[in-house]
Amino acid sequence: MSISGEVLEQRWLPKRIILVRHGESMGNKDEGMYGILPDHSIPLSPQGMEQAKQAGILIRQLLDHDSTKWKVYIYVSPYERTRSTLREIGRAFPKNKVIGAREECRVREQDFGNFQDAKKMKQLKEIRNKFGRFFYRFPEGESGADVYDRVSNFLESLWRDIEMKRFPQEVGEEVNLVIVSHGLAIRIFLMRWFRWTVGQFELLKNPKNCEYRVMQLGGRGEYSLAIHHDHEKLKAWGLSEEMIADQKLRAWGPGHQNTQFEEQKKEEQDQCMWFDAFFYPQEENDEETTEDEEASSQL
């Protein structure tokens, strides 16, 4: 989502979009809970409550680090565990720092069906892992592709909120959007925002309970994960080297003075970022690397 300098001067954008997964739920502790309670009603565990409190403290420290003139606007999934997570996170925010909160159904958990049998769900998840997480649809539930469609619809509304300047603020204030959601919805959000392919999505690790991803606005007018999160963190989350390079390009652009990535960024200028993803699949690259290593060993 690139923005030219001329347009950026006329356009207000939030400084950060922070995606937070809910704390540990009773369902995370005991999958049998899904057969007793509806998924949307399952509460946080005591540990999940504590995780949410700590996440609030860490997010508050992040916001305080750059400026004292910051505000937050919050979107939250309607599930009990996300609403409870928000309540605990909110304890770290003074009331005058929260300019609004909205329940947003489109960032809810993937629908796995109604009351769930733990044994059957285990079998279905094994099938899903073989079939592919993005396209596999649970009986009477959703596929990752279905979640993609509703998250895409939410993003259209989010951009409309930004364009209409629906986040009250004073001159010089930084507004940060916080979205309290679920693991798959967060991965899909990032996939949709950064235009990652299905194959790249399949590489991603699910966020841990109350782990958060910070998309921060860079000098080029684009959001990037690389401003707040380092290379090793992005790699641990499942981003490929190509995806990480794109995040750095979004953050600082090709003119960024960093000798470690200077040569890599020059290459990025000369080719489409996703060229290799479409024309040289990873397995082919791996085979070429193995052949090169074998050839080198014979010298």
N, C-alpha and C positions, 0 to 999 in steps of 0.2 A: 504494500500500500504506500506508494511513493507520492511525495508531495513536493512540488517545486518551491523554490524560495519565495517567488512572487505570491503564490497562493498561500503559503504558510503565514505570511504577514497578515493576511486577511482572515485567517482561520485559527480558531482556538482549539487546542487539543489538550486532553488530560496528560499530566506528566507521566503517570504510570497506570498500568492495568495489572492488578495483582490477583492471580487466580489461586484460590485456597481450597484444598480438599478438606472435607469434614474430619472431625476427630474420630477416634476409634469408637465404633458402635457395638452394641450388644450382638449384632449380627456378625460383625468381624470376629468377635470372640467365639461365638457359637452359631454355626450356620443353621442349626435346628430352629433358631428364632424366626427364620423366614417362613416356617410352616405353621407358626403360632400367631404371629402378628403380620399385618400388611407391611410390605417393605417401607412404605412412606411413614409408618408409625414407629419404626424401631428407634429407640433412643440411644444416646451416647452412653458408653460405659463410664465409670468414675475416672479411668485413665484418659478417656476421650475428652472429658471435661477439663482435665488438667492440661492436656495437649493444646486445647483451644485457648486456654488462658495464656499459655506460654507463647503461642503463635501471635496472639494480640500484642504481647509485650515486644516481641521481635519486630513485628510490622510497625509498631509505634516507634521503635528505635530507628528503623529504616527511614521513616518519614521525618523524624526529628533531625536526622543526620545532615540533611541538605538545607533545611529551612524550618523556621518556626511558623511560617505563614502557609500552612497546608490544611486542606480539608479532604474528607473522604465522602464518596457517594457509593452506596452498596447495593448490589443485586444478590439475591439469595434464593436458592432452590427451595421449594415448599416442603421438603421432607423434614421430619422432626430432627434428624441428626444434623442437618445443615443449619436449621434455625437455631438449634441449641448451640452449635459451634459459633454462630454469629453473636449470640448473646454473651458468650464467654469472651470472645475476641473483643467485643464492644466495651468490656470493662476497662480496657487499656486506653480508650479514646474519651477525652472530655466531650461533653454533650455539644459544646459549641464548635467542635471539629467535624461533626457528622452533619452534612447538609441534606441527607436524604437516604432512604432505604426502600427497596422495592422487592416484593416477591416476584420471582421470574420462573414460570413453569417450564420454559424451554431449556433451562439448564439443569433439569432434574436428572435423576439417575436413569440409566438404561432400564427399560422395562423387561423384566425376566419372566413375566407371567404373574398370576395371582399367588395364592399361598403355594409355597414351593416345598417339594419333597427333597430333603438334603441329598439322599442317595441318587435320585434321578438327576438333580442339578449337577452333581459331580460328573456323571456320565456325559451330560450335555456339554459341560465345559471342556471335557476331554475331546469331544467331537469338534467343538468350536476351535480348539487349538490346532486341530488338523485341517479344518476347513478354511480357517482365517478369521481373525477377530472382527475385521471390518464388515465382511459380507454375511457372516453367519447370523441367522435370525432364530432366536429362541421361540419355541412353540408358544403361541399366544402372547409373544413379547416382541421386542425390537432387535434389529441388527445394528451394528455400528453405523451402517449407511443411513438408517432411519434417524439416528441421533444426529448425524451430520446434517441432515436436512433441517431439523428443527433448530440446531445451533446456528446454522447459516441464516435462518429466518431471524433469530435473535440478534445476530450481528448487524443485519439490516436495520433493525430497530435501534440498536446501540449507536450506529452511525447517524441515524436520524436525530437521536437525542443530542449527540455532539453538534451536529449541524444547526439544530434549533437552540443551542446553548441553554439546555434545560438543567444545568448544574449551577446553582447560585454561587457567585463568587465576587470578591472585591478585587480591585486592581492590585496586581502583584502577588495574588494568592496562587498556590499550586493545588490543583484538584487531582485526586487519585481515585480511580475506580477500583473497588474491591468486589470480586465475584466469588461467593462461597458456594461451591458446587461439589461434584463427584469426580472420581478418577477418570473414567472414560470421557465424560463431558469435557473435562479440562484438556485431555489429549486431543479430542476432536476440535475444540475451540482453537488450539494452537495449529492443528493441521489446516483448518479452514483459513485462519488468519494468514499464515505464512505460505499457503498454497503447497503444502507438502503432498507428495503422492501417497497412494494407498500403501505401497511398499515401504515408504519412509515412516508412515504411521505405525506399521506393524513392528518397527524397531523400537518404538517408544516404551519406556517402563512406566508403570502406573505410579503416580505420586503416592508417597506414604501418607498416613493419616496426619492431617494438619500441615503437611508440607505445602509450600507455595511456590509459584512461578511468577517472577516479576518481569513484565514487559515494560521497558522504560523508553521514553522518547529520546532519540538521539539528535545530534545536530543537523542531520540530513532531513529531519521531519518524518523519520520512520521509527517504528517500535522494534526493540531488539531484546532478546534474552541475555545477550552477551555483556550488557552494561553492568548488571548486578551479579550475574552468575559467571564464574570463570570456566575456562576450557574443560577442565577435568570434571566439573559438575555437570556441564552439558553432555559430555561424553558418557558419564554415569547414568544419565537419564535416557540414553539410547540415541542421541543425535549422532549422525554420521559426521565424518570430517567435512564433507561437502555442506551439510546442513549448518554446522558450526561456522564454517567460513562465510556462509551467507549471513548468519547472525552478526558476525563481526563487520561485514561490509555494510549492513543496515545501520549498525551503531556508529561507525566512524568514517565510512566511505573509503575509497581507494587511496586518498591522500593522507590517511592516518599514519603518523610517524611511529612505527613500531618495527624495528629491524627483524623481530622474530617472524612477522607475517608479511613483511614487505614484498618478498618474492611471490608469495602466495596471492597477495592482493593484485599484483601486476597480472598474474594469470587470470584472475577473476575478471579484470577489465577486458581481456581479450576473448572471452568466451561466455556463452550462456551458462548461468549457474547450474541448470539442471541437465546440461548436455549429457554428462556421463550417466545420470540416472535413467535416461531413456535409451541411449544408444550403446552404452557399455555397462550392462548389469553388473552388480557387485561380484557375482560368482565368476564372471568372465575376468574381471580385474584380479580376483584371487588366483585364478589359473595362470594368468600372465605373470603375476608376482612369483608364484611357485616356479614357473619355467625360468624366470630370470635368476632366481636364487640357485637353481640347479646348474644353470650355465655358469654362474659366478664361481660355484664350488669346484667346477671342472678346470678352471683357469689356474 
